[in-house]
Amino acid sequence: MKSRLPLLLICWVILTGSPLLAQVPQASARLDSNRILIGDQVRLRISVKGAADGMLFPHFKDSLGSLEIVRVSAIDTMKGDGTTLLAQDITLTCFDSGQYEIPALTFYGRDSQILAVTNAIPLEVNTIEVDTTAMIKGIKAPLSAPLTWKEIGNFVLIGIAAILLIVGLVWLAYHLGGKKKSRTAMKTVPKEAAHLIALRALENLKEKKLWQQNEYKAYYSELTEILRTYLFNRWEISAMEMVSDEILQALRPYLTDPTLLEKLQKTLQTADGVKFAKATPLPDENMQSYQWIYELVEATQLRETPANNPTGGNSHA
């Protein structure tokens, strides 16, 4: 009798459904059709069911494998029976015929652990068949259409509107020019500090977990863009138009700590290797590059001088 108890317990779990099994996320992917013509669009629907709290959907750019992404919908959430169903639609297209495969998509948790993986899906893209037996016809010449009075009237109205607009702008500039006193009395809204903008952008980048999803180029492109924006907001350095060596040269007058400059140089070298040589950095390098940019912003942020101490404060010029 005792030997039958484990067997009966297993049968009861299978028949009734164990709550523990229901919490394991299950991901799936399906296409509207597995066969399309060149230039047609097809919808890929991905979904995951289970304890989906803290789950990260795959991050999409402009393509999925060899297919181009037309649009990505918002994530739909449906709850019931103690589980959560998350779903998203991705509209795809392709302009080359052939056999393609939509790769398996991975869902991560907040701790970068893999929670669920979808199935890979084949897709066939066909060309439009051409009747080679039919006679080739010449190209028709464009048809000429006479200019109507309605069209002439539209051009006249546009010309009158343009003249009135120019006259109005000249009048406005003339009258506003005599009100310098009122303009100087207006208070300007102070611009947000450069380091606050940069630190917020770095936190947003961290939340995306791009390098954890093998999106190394997107990760380093966004990381260096945050750096370039900070340098312009902090010292008005036109870093967006500079290469890595020019950025380092422009920063030398402002960085008194050679360690910061050395760390920045290593970060830019890693970023250039990923973006231009398709290098694959190690996880430690990805985290270190992020930390070094964070340290640079923290160390060089503009600190306000206390009003009661004109010679005090800690400001990096």
JOTA-V509374 format. One record per helix or strand of 3 or more residues. SS is the DSSP state (a for helix, b for strand). FROM is the first residue (numbers start at 0). TO is the last residue. Records with the same first field share a line. If there is no record, write none. Layout:
# JOTA-V509374
SS=FROM-TO + FROM-TO
This chain:
# JOTA-V509374
a=1-15 + 18-21 + 148-176 + 179-184 + 193-207 + 210-212 + 215-234 + 238-240 + 243-250 + 257-276 + 282-299
b=25-30 + 34-36 + 40-49 + 66-71 + 75-79 + 82-92 + 97-101 + 105-108 + 113-116 + 120-125
